[in-house]
Amino acid sequence: MSLFDFARHSNTLAQLLIGGVLGVCVSLPMASSSWAQSDAGHKRTSVSAKKKVAKSATQNRSPRIARASKAAPAIAGRPSYGQMAGLHAVNDPLDLRSSVALVIDQDTNEVLLRKNDQAVLPIASLTKLMTGLVIAEARLPMSELITITQDDVDTEKGSSSRLAVGSVLSRGDLLHLALMSSENRAAHALGRTFPGGLDNFVGRMNARAQMLNMRDTRYVEPTGLSSRNQSSAHDLATLVAAAYKEPVLRELSTSPGREIEVGRRTLQYNNTNRLVKSPQWDIGLQKTGYISEAGQCLVMQAQVAGRKLIMVFLDSAGKLSRIADAERVRRWLETSGRPTTASHPIIARQG
């Protein structure tokens, strides 16, 4: 099926085409350097993995600290929206595995790198950054206790969670787990218990996006499990800049790990972004995301080569590659000095 045949059957793909996917420009500074090939992984839990984790937990209840289980890998051969739109056919000098990328100087708004930056795609758990922003700006009591209910169980993707129905956590702990470990039930519970209920919370998310002039962004729920949560690289860069102003979001999103007391159990949660533990990185705020429709996603505020940068990587192909893309950009900037946007952008061609 051709790209244009498929567009007739996909509203989202049509939105991509309207957003200027075809004939998009990739602008990069004209500098030669070598780039890293380091990789990092990201968790994704399938329905079958959920059953295995539940069985394992039943057989291993003796240890006091329960560590996060590794989720099953992505289903092979299941294309993302970006893949279906042909975005991965667009080449760039850094050989990024992400089909969408944007790097901006936070202080000057100078665009240092762009690739398919006008495309509108599902954003997976990057959604939780807006969830956190709405919660933080509402100034709700972080010590208030919230109970996980059946309403918080994922019926969209069938993903698992170690927060069993009936678990009681503080709002602060739920926010911590949502931002650091991308805990879906935690994020949903935050929205469900917001004054006015879940519908009001989602309305606040969209209203906040409008206030930030995020014109390509739409939210339908607070976790990112729905592929109808969509945005563009420029809108996400705007969101990162706004979220960075909230100290609690900076602290919780970059926390390397946390032990949470849930009933008689102590659960160990870790950050989904291994770069927060790397001495080579100075990260001020970050969020990862993955669903099959979105691919592997990552947004960060970080200081690189003496500059405060906002980085956006969407629809990365392969579970190890979004971190590798961030490393490629870091090493490029560190070896090329203080780059500026090329006056003659490279015109990307569909391969």
N, C-alpha and C positions, 0 to 999 in steps of 0.2 A: 504493500500500500504506500503511495507517495505521501509526502508531507501535506499536500493540499487536499488529497482525499481524506486523510485522517482529520484534517481541520474541520471538515463538515460534520464530524461525529464527536467533536470534543470542544466544549465551550471554553475550557481552560486553555487548550491549544490555540483557539482563535484569539484568546486574550494575549497569548504570547506573541502571535503574529502581529496583532495590532500594536503591541508594545515595541515593535521594531526588532524582532529577533533576527529576521533575515536581513542581510546586508549590514549587520552591526559592525561597528569599528572597535578595534582593540588598540588602545593607546598605551605605549610603554616608553619610558625614557630610553634613549639610545646609549646603552652602556653594555659592555661585555663583561661577563663574570661567570663563575661556576656556582652551581646551586646544589643544595643538599638533597638527598634522596631518602631522608629519614621518614619513618612511618609511625602512625599511632592508630589504635583501634577504637571502636565505639560499640556499645552494647545495643543489641536488638533482640527482643524476645518473641519467638513465635508461639503459636498455640501448643505445638508439640513440646517445645522447650518448657513451657509453663507447667505441663504435666510432669516432666522430668524433675524440675526444680521442686515441685510440691512433694514428689515421692522422696527426693533426697532429703528435704527438710524433715520429713516424718521419720526417716531412718537415722538422722543425725541431730538430735535435740540436746545431747549432753553438753556440748561446748557452750560456755556462757556468752561468748561473742560470736554472732553469726555473720559471716562475711558475704559480700555481694557475690552472687553467682554470675558466671559468664553466660551471656545470652547466645542464642543460636545465630549463625551468620545470616545475611540477607538471602532471600530466595533467588537462586541463579536464574538469569534470563527474564527477570521482571523489570522492564524498563521504567525509568523515571519520566516525568513529564518533559524534562529537558532533553533526555535522550530521544524521546519521540518527536520532539521539535527540531532535532538536528543540531542542538547547541554544542554538542561535543565535537562536531566537525569543524568548529572554529578554532584555529591554531593561534598560539601566542609564543613569543620568544622564551618565556620561562617554562614552557611545556607543562602548564598547570593541568592537574587532573580535574579541577573544578570547572564546570562549564560556565559559571558566572563568578566573577571576581571584581572587587573594588577595594582600593587602598587610598585613603584620604589622610592628609595632614590635618590633625584635629584643630590646630591653632589657626591655620591659614585657609583651610578648606581646599587646598591644592590637591587635585587628583593626580596621584602618582602612578596608578595602574588601573586600567579598566578592561573588562572583558564581558560582553553581553550584559552590560550593567543596566539596561532598560528592560530586561526580561522580567516577567511577573510569574513567579513559581510558588508552589507550596513551600512552607518554611519549617514544617515539623516543630520540634521543641524550641526553636528560636522564639516561638510564640510566648514561652514562659517569661521572656524578658519583659514583655508588655504586661503580663500577669503580675510580675513582681513590681513593676513601676506603678501600676494602679494601686496595689496593696500598700506600697511604701508611701505614696502620696496621700492615701486616705488617713494615715496616722492612726490606724486601728491598734488596740493593745496587743502587743506581741506575746504577752503572757496568757492570753485567753485560750482556754482549752477547747479543742475541736475534735469531734469523733468522726472517724472514717465510716461511711455508710455504704450500703449497696449502690447508691446513686453514683459513687465515686469509682466504681469498677468499670474498666474499659470494655465497652461493647463495640467500639469502632474497629479496633485491630486485634482484640483478644490478648493484649499484652498482660504479663503478670506483674505482681507487686508484692513486696514483703510486708506492706502495711495492710494487715488483715482487717476485714470489716469488724468494727468494734474497737479498733486501736484508738487511743486518745493521745494527741500531741498538742503542743502549743502552736499558736499561729506562727511564731518565730521559727520553730523547728520545721514546720511544713514549708515555709518560705525557703529555709535553708536547703532542704532536700530537693525542692523543685528547681532551684537555681543551680545547685552544685551537682546533684546526681540525676537531674531530670526526672524526678519521681512524679508520675502522672496522677496517681491518686492524691498526692499532696497538692498539686496544682489545682485539680478539680475541686478539692475540698475548700481551698482558699476562695475560689469563685462561688461555690455553692453557699458558703456561709457569709458572703459579703452582704452588707445591709441592702435589702431589696431583692436578694436572691441571685441566682445564676444569670438569668436574662438581663437583669440590671447591670451585673458585672461585665458581661460581654458588651453591652451597650456602652459602658464606661471605657472599655478597651478601644472600641471603634471611635468613640468621641475623642479620646486622647490622641489617637492616630490622626484624626482630622485637625486637632489643635496643633500638632507638629507638622502639618502639611504633608502627611504621608499619603499621597493620593492613590498610590497603587496597592494599598494595604486593606485587607479585610479579615476580620476574625469572626468565627462562629462558635468557638469554645476556647477554654483557657489552657489546654494542654499541648496542642499541636498535633494530636493524633488524627485530626481531620485534614484531608488534603484541600479543603475549602479555605483554610487559613493560608492566605497568600500575601506576598509582598515582593518588592524589588530590592536590589542591592542598595540603591540610593536611600530608599525609605528605611532600610535596616541600619544603615550608617547613621541616619538621623535618630533612630531609636537608641542606638548605642550611646550616642552623645548625650541624649536626655537621661538615660539610665545611669550614666557615669556620674551625674550630679548627685545621686542618692548614695551616701556612704554605706548604707546597709546593703545595697545591691552590689557595690564593689567588694565589700567584705565577704558576703556569702557566696557570690559566684566564683570567687577565686580561692575559697577555702579548699585545702587539699583533701580533707576528710573529716568525718564526724561520727562519733558513737552516739546512738539515740536509744534511750530507755523506752521500750514499748512493753508495758506489762512486766512480766518476769524476764523478758529477753532484752539483751543489749545488741543492737544491730549496728554493724560497721558499714558506713556509706563512704564512698570515695568520689572524687571529682571525675567527670566524664572526659575532661581535657587534661591529658598528662603534662601539657606544657606548663601548667601552674606550678609544677614541682621542679621545672628545669632552671638551673642557675643562669642559663643563657637568655632567659626571657624575663621581662619586667611587665607583667600583665596587670592592668588595673580593673578590667571587667571582661567577662567572657560568657559565652553560651554555645553549647553544641546542639545538634538536632539530627534526627533521622526518622523518616518513614520511607517506604519504597518509592512513593510518588515524588518525594523531594530529593532523594539521594542524601549523601552525607553533607552536613552543613556546619558552619562555624562562623561566629562573629567574635571579635576581640577589640578591646582598647589596649594598646601596648606601646611601650617606649622602645624604639629601635633606632640605632645610629643617631641618638640624641634628639629624635623627633617623636612627638606623641602622635600615634597613628590610630586610625580606625580601619580594621580589616574585615572584609566580608567575603566568605567563600560559600557558594551554593552549588548543590547538585554535583558533588565530587563523586567520581566513579571509583568505587572500591572503598572498603571500610577503613583502610589504612591511609588514605591519600589526602584527606583534608589537612591533617597535621603536617604532612610532607609539603603541601602547598604553602602553608604558613612559614615553614622553614626555608623554602626556596625564596620566598619574598624577603625574609629577614636577611639571608646571606647576600642576596642581590643588593639590598639597600646598604648593607655594611661594607660591601666591596666596591660599590660604585659611588661612594661619597654622598653628596647631596643632590640627588637627581631632580630634574624638572620635567614636566610633561613635554613630550616631543611635539614640535611645531607641525610635523607632517606625520599624522597617525598612521599606523599600519592598518591597511584595509583587510579585514578578515574575509576569507572565502570559504564557502561550504566545500568540504572535501568529498 
